[in-house]
Amino acid sequence: MGRINVVAEVTGTVWKIEARPGAAVQADDVIILVESMKMEIPVLAIDAGSVAEILVKEGEAVQEGQTVAVIAT
């Protein structure tokens, strides 16, 4: 089983977590929404699998390139 790190593409604040650990996801499904400069930026699943870990909490600040979730394939 492989593991894929999902990273935030922008610096901002975790606005909403859309997928919880154990949830099945397809490529391009929204996992987390990050608020940056009053815009909601989706963090997308890179590949199909299941969410193994969510590494952030709603309201938490994230940096560009930070791993925010892990998908098991």
N, C-alpha and C positions, 0 to 999 in steps of 0.2 A: 504494500500500500504506500502510495506517495503522499507527500505533504507539500502544499503550495502556500507560500506566504502571500497574503494580500496586503498591499501597502496603500496608504493615503497619498493621493496625487497632489494635495495642497495642504498648506498649514491652515488650521482652523480649529473648530470645536465640534466634537461628536454631537450631532443634533438628535439623531434617532438611530437605533439599532433595529434593522429590518429582519435579520435572520439570527436565530439563536443556535447555540451548539446542538448538534444532532439533526438540524434541518437539512434537507436535500436541496441543492442548488444546481442550476444550469449555468453555463457560461453566460456572462453579461447580466445575471440576476443582481439586483441591488442587495448588498449586505449591510452597509452602513451609509448614512447620510451625514456629511460634514458641512457645517455652516462656515463659510468664508466670505468675508466682505458682503454680508447680507444675501448671499446666494447659497442654495443647497446643492452641494456637489456629491453625486453618488460615488460610492466605492463599490466596484463591481467584482463579481466572481470571475476569475480568469479562466476557469475550466469547471466542468461538471464534477460534482462530488457531494460530500456532506461537510457542514461546518464543524470542524474539530474544536476550535477555540475562538472566542472573541476576547481580544487582549486589551480592550478599552471599555470605558463606561460612558453612558450618556452624560454630557456636560464636561467631559474631559478634553483638554487641549491636546491636539496631535500636530506633529510636524510632517512636512512633506517627506515622503520616503519611509515613514515609520510603519512598521508592520502592525496592522490593526486586527487581523484575523488570520486563521489558518484553515485551509480546506484539505480534507483527506480525499484522495482520489482512488 
